Amino acid sequence: MTDAGADIPTPARHLPQALVEDPLWWRSAVIYQVYVRSFADSDGDGTGDLRGVRSRLGYLKELGVDALWFNPWYPSPFADGGYDVADYRDIHPAFGTLEDAELLIAEALELGIRTIIDVVPNHVSSEHPWFQAALAAGPGSPERERFWFHPGRGEGGDEMPNHWVSEFKGEPWTRTLNPDGTPGDWYLHLFTPEQPDLNWNHPDVRREHEDILRFWFDRGVAGVRIDSAAQLIKHPDLPDYPENPGPGEHPHVDRDELHDVYRSWRRIADSYDGARVLVGEIWLPDASRFAAYLRPDEMHTAFNFDFMSRSWDASELRSSIDLMLDAHAPVGAPSTWVLSNHDVTRPVTRYGREDTSFAFAKKRFGTPVDLALGTRRARAAALLTAALPGALYLYQGDELGLPEVELPRDAIEDPMHFRSGGIDPGRDGCRVPLPWRGSEPPYGFEPADASAPTWLPQPADWAPLTVQAQEADPSSMLWLYRQALRIRKRERSLGDGALEWLPSAPDVLVFRRGDDLVCVTNLGGAPAELPEHESILLASAPLDGGLLPPDSTAWLRTSAAG
């Protein structure tokens, strides 16, 4: 294990003063999600790396982001895209070294860009030293108490300890072998068998994760995104699912004891300068249970999955906006807004389908898509979300309007595909390496002299979508995002603050931010009239005779009296 305070570069130990003096940066931040494996490759092996990210920091600065969120960059066998972590205090060799990470954090900070890293507290990799020690130690050993090893049911213990269901469709228990080769205990994994769940009732588990937080905060990290944040605590008796569980009664989701964990983490975060933030990945249908994680002594923010799951429909989106603002209001936390991430079908594709909502269970090969329609809607959605109160998350490549890629089956690596029996195309379609320049793959993702294929194949028709091509095109998605983020940073009424709905037609969303900025989104089938205004700050599409076309958004400057 690496000492948490050893050999940390000076710029990473001490945040630039401007960043320390902005304790509420997270309430309005634009946070860019970096999927390292697919961002930029510096050494030509077909896999993105941290030096590749460092080489593109100027691009990210020009885009106008305030922070970078990195998916797990740790050593991992990649049974689940790096969410099976083998060592939290190092960097996966394919991505670089710990020194590369420290330099990246420091160089980004000098540009005014903070870093948020992923932690995966629910489970570790089956190659993690703790789990390997548990397997070697055998039944009843102290090493196994850090996990959920349990005898099976039935004659000979051949049946799983309970009837829980894996998040990846299938059985969440795997049986071990005893040293003599006979069948042994079972261990719990709510995800893949290569991701054994940790026992958060064990003090070693809690202490280890608190030390991990300190390790990365000491290196200048501005926050952590907490994967599967509502799953950590399990009922100690591992009971089967109750028929109608009440609040806090689910055996492994949203247990009340979780809040003690995050209060402890918040105390650690608050002990550092510069507002180190906790961001939860929390999927809960109950708004009040969701908001409980955002009380002032727990997490700062949580992902808003409801909004990106809704259909391209005015009533659906308004309902989601109201739901999330109302849920956050009692605890005084800002909402977050996101259109996609490394797990979700990209907006250009999703909004071009007959069913524009998102659900994992509905993903299928060959779903028809109108990319022109989807692109218009994605442009409108970009301005809509950027005008909402709170923090904005942007998944890499969405600023380029990249579509979801339907990969050949033999190129897919995502375990969701395989555990569905090949029915679900999985999540790799939104993880294809970014196109930077040129007319053919690898589009500048790799050095010019590289010969290795990219880890996922890029489409042959992406030349118009490269950064190079879009920087020269004022009508491109990249130009739209750059303009929107500049205006968002300039206008004090955008970001955190209040929202006021204004009268509108049923298929049009109109709201005011501050005294004189109005956002109008037309989700109907006919052009819509704009409210009285002094000027148009930005529009996702050209006006049609002074009217806002269908599937378009405009930001308007109005008089203060409105």
NORJOGI-V741858 format. One record per residue. N is the residue number from 1. RES is the residue in three letters. PHI is phi in whole degrees, 0 to 359 (999 if undefined). Layout:
# NORJOGI-V741858
n:N res:RES phi:PHI
n:N res:RES phi:PHI
This chain:
# NORJOGI-V741858
n:1 res:MET phi:999
n:2 res:THR phi:278
n:3 res:ASP phi:293
n:4 res:ALA phi:296
n:5 res:GLY phi:247
n:6 res:ALA phi:275
n:7 res:ASP phi:52
n:8 res:ILE phi:272
n:9 res:PRO phi:303
n:10 res:THR phi:306
n:11 res:PRO phi:300
n:12 res:ALA phi:279
n:13 res:ARG phi:292
n:14 res:HIS phi:239
n:15 res:LEU phi:295
n:16 res:PRO phi:306
n:17 res:GLN phi:302
n:18 res:ALA phi:298
n:19 res:LEU phi:282
n:20 res:VAL phi:295
n:21 res:GLU phi:278
n:22 res:ASP phi:241
n:23 res:PRO phi:290
n:24 res:LEU phi:249
n:25 res:TRP phi:304
n:26 res:TRP phi:289
n:27 res:ARG phi:285
n:28 res:SER phi:233
n:29 res:ALA phi:295
n:30 res:VAL phi:259
n:31 res:ILE phi:244
n:32 res:TYR phi:260
n:33 res:GLN phi:274
n:34 res:VAL phi:256
n:35 res:TYR phi:265
n:36 res:VAL phi:309
n:37 res:ARG phi:302
n:38 res:SER phi:238
n:39 res:PHE phi:270
n:40 res:ALA phi:200
n:41 res:ASP phi:252
n:42 res:SER phi:269
n:43 res:ASP phi:244
n:44 res:GLY phi:79
n:45 res:ASP phi:266
n:46 res:GLY phi:90
n:47 res:THR phi:240
n:48 res:GLY phi:298
n:49 res:ASP phi:210
n:50 res:LEU phi:290
n:51 res:ARG phi:293
n:52 res:GLY phi:297
n:53 res:VAL phi:295
n:54 res:ARG phi:301
n:55 res:SER phi:290
n:56 res:ARG phi:248
n:57 res:LEU phi:297
n:58 res:GLY phi:297
n:59 res:TYR phi:299
n:60 res:LEU phi:291
n:61 res:LYS phi:297
n:62 res:GLU phi:294
n:63 res:LEU phi:297
n:64 res:GLY phi:104
n:65 res:VAL phi:271
n:66 res:ASP phi:260
n:67 res:ALA phi:205
n:68 res:LEU phi:244
n:69 res:TRP phi:253
n:70 res:PHE phi:259
n:71 res:ASN phi:299
n:72 res:PRO phi:309
n:73 res:TRP phi:246
n:74 res:TYR phi:274
n:75 res:PRO phi:305
n:76 res:SER phi:197
n:77 res:PRO phi:286
n:78 res:PHE phi:61
n:79 res:ALA phi:290
n:80 res:ASP phi:220
n:81 res:GLY phi:59
n:82 res:GLY phi:95
n:83 res:TYR phi:278
n:84 res:ASP phi:246
n:85 res:VAL phi:272
n:86 res:ALA phi:261
n:87 res:ASP phi:202
n:88 res:TYR phi:280
n:89 res:ARG phi:249
n:90 res:ASP phi:209
n:91 res:ILE phi:243
n:92 res:HIS phi:302
n:93 res:PRO phi:305
n:94 res:ALA phi:293
n:95 res:PHE phi:264
n:96 res:GLY phi:134
n:97 res:THR phi:231
n:98 res:LEU phi:299
n:99 res:GLU phi:297
n:100 res:ASP phi:300
n:101 res:ALA phi:295
n:102 res:GLU phi:297
n:103 res:LEU phi:293
n:104 res:LEU phi:298
n:105 res:ILE phi:301
n:106 res:ALA phi:292
n:107 res:GLU phi:293
n:108 res:ALA phi:295
n:109 res:LEU phi:300
n:110 res:GLU phi:296
n:111 res:LEU phi:268
n:112 res:GLY phi:82
n:113 res:ILE phi:247
n:114 res:ARG phi:276
n:115 res:THR phi:238
n:116 res:ILE phi:241
n:117 res:ILE phi:248
n:118 res:ASP phi:271
n:119 res:VAL phi:238
n:120 res:VAL phi:235
n:121 res:PRO phi:283
n:122 res:ASN phi:292
n:123 res:HIS phi:207
n:124 res:VAL phi:232
n:125 res:SER phi:285
n:126 res:SER phi:294
n:127 res:GLU phi:265
n:128 res:HIS phi:298
n:129 res:PRO phi:305
n:130 res:TRP phi:299
n:131 res:PHE phi:287
n:132 res:GLN phi:298
n:133 res:ALA phi:294
n:134 res:ALA phi:294
n:135 res:LEU phi:297
n:136 res:ALA phi:290
n:137 res:ALA phi:285
n:138 res:GLY phi:90
n:139 res:PRO phi:301
n:140 res:GLY phi:78
n:141 res:SER phi:278
n:142 res:PRO phi:301
n:143 res:GLU phi:299
n:144 res:ARG phi:282
n:145 res:GLU phi:288
n:146 res:ARG phi:283
n:147 res:PHE phi:235
n:148 res:TRP phi:246
n:149 res:PHE phi:274
n:150 res:HIS phi:205
n:151 res:PRO phi:296
n:152 res:GLY phi:282
n:153 res:ARG phi:262
n:154 res:GLY phi:79
n:155 res:GLU phi:296
n:156 res:GLY phi:76
n:157 res:GLY phi:66
n:158 res:ASP phi:278
n:159 res:GLU phi:260
n:160 res:MET phi:302
n:161 res:PRO phi:299
n:162 res:ASN phi:205
n:163 res:HIS phi:249
n:164 res:TRP phi:293
n:165 res:VAL phi:237
n:166 res:SER phi:291
n:167 res:GLU phi:297
n:168 res:PHE phi:257
n:169 res:LYS phi:65
n:170 res:GLY phi:136
n:171 res:GLU phi:276
n:172 res:PRO phi:266
n:173 res:TRP phi:235
n:174 res:THR phi:231
n:175 res:ARG phi:270
n:176 res:THR phi:265
n:177 res:LEU phi:249
n:178 res:ASN phi:289
n:179 res:PRO phi:305
n:180 res:ASP phi:271
n:181 res:GLY phi:90
n:182 res:THR phi:278
n:183 res:PRO phi:300
n:184 res:GLY phi:243
n:185 res:ASP phi:289
n:186 res:TRP phi:258
n:187 res:TYR phi:233
n:188 res:LEU phi:272
n:189 res:HIS phi:212
n:190 res:LEU phi:289
n:191 res:PHE phi:244
n:192 res:THR phi:278
n:193 res:PRO phi:300
n:194 res:GLU phi:278
n:195 res:GLN phi:230
n:196 res:PRO phi:296
n:197 res:ASP phi:288
n:198 res:LEU phi:276
n:199 res:ASN phi:264
n:200 res:TRP phi:283
n:201 res:ASN phi:276
n:202 res:HIS phi:267
n:203 res:PRO phi:298
n:204 res:ASP phi:299
n:205 res:VAL phi:294
n:206 res:ARG phi:294
n:207 res:ARG phi:295
n:208 res:GLU phi:299
n:209 res:HIS phi:288
n:210 res:GLU phi:294
n:211 res:ASP phi:292
n:212 res:ILE phi:296
n:213 res:LEU phi:302
n:214 res:ARG phi:297
n:215 res:PHE phi:305
n:216 res:TRP phi:276
n:217 res:PHE phi:298
n:218 res:ASP phi:298
n:219 res:ARG phi:264
n:220 res:GLY phi:95
n:221 res:VAL phi:296
n:222 res:ALA phi:268
n:223 res:GLY phi:180
n:224 res:VAL phi:230
n:225 res:ARG phi:262
n:226 res:ILE phi:258
n:227 res:ASP phi:287
n:228 res:SER phi:46
n:229 res:ALA phi:295
n:230 res:ALA phi:265
n:231 res:GLN phi:255
n:232 res:LEU phi:299
n:233 res:ILE phi:274
n:234 res:LYS phi:247
n:235 res:HIS phi:300
n:236 res:PRO phi:299
n:237 res:ASP phi:270
n:238 res:LEU phi:51
n:239 res:PRO phi:286
n:240 res:ASP phi:294
n:241 res:TYR phi:296
n:242 res:PRO phi:291
n:243 res:GLU phi:296
n:244 res:ASN phi:225
n:245 res:PRO phi:295
n:246 res:GLY phi:276
n:247 res:PRO phi:304
n:248 res:GLY phi:77
n:249 res:GLU phi:260
n:250 res:HIS phi:293
n:251 res:PRO phi:290
n:252 res:HIS phi:215
n:253 res:VAL phi:230
n:254 res:ASP phi:58
n:255 res:ARG phi:287
n:256 res:ASP phi:300
n:257 res:GLU phi:294
n:258 res:LEU phi:302
n:259 res:HIS phi:295
n:260 res:ASP phi:295
n:261 res:VAL phi:299
n:262 res:TYR phi:284
n:263 res:ARG phi:295
n:264 res:SER phi:296
n:265 res:TRP phi:296
n:266 res:ARG phi:296
n:267 res:ARG phi:298
n:268 res:ILE phi:294
n:269 res:ALA phi:301
n:270 res:ASP phi:289
n:271 res:SER phi:279
n:272 res:TYR phi:256
n:273 res:ASP phi:287
n:274 res:GLY phi:85
n:275 res:ALA phi:53
n:276 res:ARG phi:281
n:277 res:VAL phi:250
n:278 res:LEU phi:248
n:279 res:VAL phi:239
n:280 res:GLY phi:264
n:281 res:GLU phi:269
n:282 res:ILE phi:230
n:283 res:TRP phi:255
n:284 res:LEU phi:223
n:285 res:PRO phi:284
n:286 res:ASP phi:271
n:287 res:ALA phi:297
n:288 res:SER phi:289
n:289 res:ARG phi:293
n:290 res:PHE phi:300
n:291 res:ALA phi:294
n:292 res:ALA phi:300
n:293 res:TYR phi:285
n:294 res:LEU phi:252
n:295 res:ARG phi:295
n:296 res:PRO phi:305
n:297 res:ASP phi:255
n:298 res:GLU phi:238
n:299 res:MET phi:285
n:300 res:HIS phi:278
n:301 res:THR phi:215
n:302 res:ALA phi:217
n:303 res:PHE phi:292
n:304 res:ASN phi:260
n:305 res:PHE phi:275
n:306 res:ASP phi:299
n:307 res:PHE phi:297
n:308 res:MET phi:284
n:309 res:SER phi:269
n:310 res:ARG phi:279
n:311 res:SER phi:290
n:312 res:TRP phi:283
n:313 res:ASP phi:210
n:314 res:ALA phi:300
n:315 res:SER phi:292
n:316 res:GLU phi:296
n:317 res:LEU phi:291
n:318 res:ARG phi:296
n:319 res:SER phi:301
n:320 res:SER phi:293
n:321 res:ILE phi:300
n:322 res:ASP phi:297
n:323 res:LEU phi:302
n:324 res:MET phi:286
n:325 res:LEU phi:294
n:326 res:ASP phi:294
n:327 res:ALA phi:293
n:328 res:HIS phi:279
n:329 res:ALA phi:303
n:330 res:PRO phi:298
n:331 res:VAL phi:254
n:332 res:GLY phi:69
n:333 res:ALA phi:264
n:334 res:PRO phi:280
n:335 res:SER phi:283
n:336 res:THR phi:242
n:337 res:TRP phi:228
n:338 res:VAL phi:209
n:339 res:LEU phi:260
n:340 res:SER phi:193
n:341 res:ASN phi:200
n:342 res:HIS phi:289
n:343 res:ASP phi:249
n:344 res:VAL phi:245
n:345 res:THR phi:305
n:346 res:ARG phi:299
n:347 res:PRO phi:302
n:348 res:VAL phi:303
n:349 res:THR phi:279
n:350 res:ARG phi:298
n:351 res:TYR phi:283
n:352 res:GLY phi:262
n:353 res:ARG phi:257
n:354 res:GLU phi:298
n:355 res:ASP phi:262
n:356 res:THR phi:267
n:357 res:SER phi:278
n:358 res:PHE phi:226
n:359 res:ALA phi:206
n:360 res:PHE phi:303
n:361 res:ALA phi:293
n:362 res:LYS phi:264
n:363 res:LYS phi:291
n:364 res:ARG phi:216
n:365 res:PHE phi:294
n:366 res:GLY phi:74
n:367 res:THR phi:291
n:368 res:PRO phi:298
n:369 res:VAL phi:214
n:370 res:ASP phi:256
n:371 res:LEU phi:292
n:372 res:ALA phi:295
n:373 res:LEU phi:295
n:374 res:GLY phi:299
n:375 res:THR phi:293
n:376 res:ARG phi:301
n:377 res:ARG phi:292
n:378 res:ALA phi:295
n:379 res:ARG phi:296
n:380 res:ALA phi:296
n:381 res:ALA phi:295
n:382 res:ALA phi:299
n:383 res:LEU phi:288
n:384 res:LEU phi:300
n:385 res:THR phi:293
n:386 res:ALA phi:291
n:387 res:ALA phi:265
n:388 res:LEU phi:278
n:389 res:PRO phi:288
n:390 res:GLY phi:122
n:391 res:ALA phi:264
n:392 res:LEU phi:243
n:393 res:TYR phi:253
n:394 res:LEU phi:232
n:395 res:TYR phi:277
n:396 res:GLN phi:309
n:397 res:GLY phi:95
n:398 res:ASP phi:294
n:399 res:GLU phi:290
n:400 res:LEU phi:259
n:401 res:GLY phi:70
n:402 res:LEU phi:293
n:403 res:PRO phi:273
n:404 res:GLU phi:295
n:405 res:VAL phi:258
n:406 res:GLU phi:272
n:407 res:LEU phi:282
n:408 res:PRO phi:301
n:409 res:ARG phi:301
n:410 res:ASP phi:283
n:411 res:ALA phi:261
n:412 res:ILE phi:285
n:413 res:GLU phi:245
n:414 res:ASP phi:295
n:415 res:PRO phi:297
n:416 res:MET phi:298
n:417 res:HIS phi:296
n:418 res:PHE phi:288
n:419 res:ARG phi:286
n:420 res:SER phi:270
n:421 res:GLY phi:76
n:422 res:GLY phi:85
n:423 res:ILE phi:279
n:424 res:ASP phi:277
n:425 res:PRO phi:292
n:426 res:GLY phi:81
n:427 res:ARG phi:252
n:428 res:ASP phi:292
n:429 res:GLY phi:296
n:430 res:CYS phi:257
n:431 res:ARG phi:247
n:432 res:VAL phi:294
n:433 res:PRO phi:306
n:434 res:LEU phi:291
n:435 res:PRO phi:264
n:436 res:TRP phi:258
n:437 res:ARG phi:198
n:438 res:GLY phi:93
n:439 res:SER phi:250
n:440 res:GLU phi:208
n:441 res:PRO phi:304
n:442 res:PRO phi:270
n:443 res:TYR phi:53
n:444 res:GLY phi:75
n:445 res:PHE phi:296
n:446 res:GLU phi:249
n:447 res:PRO phi:301
n:448 res:ALA phi:300
n:449 res:ASP phi:267
n:450 res:ALA phi:286
n:451 res:SER phi:240
n:452 res:ALA phi:286
n:453 res:PRO phi:290
n:454 res:THR phi:297
n:455 res:TRP phi:298
n:456 res:LEU phi:238
n:457 res:PRO phi:288
n:458 res:GLN phi:268
n:459 res:PRO phi:295
n:460 res:ALA phi:281
n:461 res:ASP phi:250
n:462 res:TRP phi:267
n:463 res:ALA phi:305
n:464 res:PRO phi:292
n:465 res:LEU phi:260
n:466 res:THR phi:295
n:467 res:VAL phi:301
n:468 res:GLN phi:303
n:469 res:ALA phi:294
n:470 res:GLN phi:285
n:471 res:GLU phi:296
n:472 res:ALA phi:265
n:473 res:ASP phi:234
n:474 res:PRO phi:297
n:475 res:SER phi:266
n:476 res:SER phi:281
n:477 res:MET phi:297
n:478 res:LEU phi:298
n:479 res:TRP phi:299
n:480 res:LEU phi:301
n:481 res:TYR phi:295
n:482 res:ARG phi:298
n:483 res:GLN phi:296
n:484 res:ALA phi:298
n:485 res:LEU phi:288
n:486 res:ARG phi:295
n:487 res:ILE phi:295
n:488 res:ARG phi:300
n:489 res:LYS phi:288
n:490 res:ARG phi:283
n:491 res:GLU phi:272
n:492 res:ARG phi:295
n:493 res:SER phi:284
n:494 res:LEU phi:271
n:495 res:GLY phi:84
n:496 res:ASP phi:295
n:497 res:GLY phi:139
n:498 res:ALA phi:269
n:499 res:LEU phi:232
n:500 res:GLU phi:236
n:501 res:TRP phi:288
n:502 res:LEU phi:246
n:503 res:PRO phi:302
n:504 res:SER phi:200
n:505 res:ALA phi:293
n:506 res:PRO phi:302
n:507 res:ASP phi:263
n:508 res:VAL phi:235
n:509 res:LEU phi:256
n:510 res:VAL phi:226
n:511 res:PHE phi:215
n:512 res:ARG phi:255
n:513 res:ARG phi:242
n:514 res:GLY phi:68
n:515 res:ASP phi:274
n:516 res:ASP phi:216
n:517 res:LEU phi:239
n:518 res:VAL phi:236
n:519 res:CYS phi:252
n:520 res:VAL phi:235
n:521 res:THR phi:237
n:522 res:ASN phi:261
n:523 res:LEU phi:258
n:524 res:GLY phi:271
n:525 res:GLY phi:261
n:526 res:ALA phi:229
n:527 res:PRO phi:303
n:528 res:ALA phi:240
n:529 res:GLU phi:287
n:530 res:LEU phi:267
n:531 res:PRO phi:298
n:532 res:GLU phi:302
n:533 res:HIS phi:206
n:534 res:GLU phi:269
n:535 res:SER phi:199
n:536 res:ILE phi:256
n:537 res:LEU phi:286
n:538 res:LEU phi:193
n:539 res:ALA phi:222
n:540 res:SER phi:281
n:541 res:ALA phi:208
n:542 res:PRO phi:298
n:543 res:LEU phi:292
n:544 res:ASP phi:246
n:545 res:GLY phi:61
n:546 res:GLY phi:84
n:547 res:LEU phi:257
n:548 res:LEU phi:275
n:549 res:PRO phi:295
n:550 res:PRO phi:302
n:551 res:ASP phi:57
n:552 res:SER phi:220
n:553 res:THR phi:229
n:554 res:ALA phi:228
n:555 res:TRP phi:256
n:556 res:LEU phi:244
n:557 res:ARG phi:264
n:558 res:THR phi:244
n:559 res:SER phi:288
n:560 res:ALA phi:300
n:561 res:ALA phi:284
n:562 res:GLY phi:63
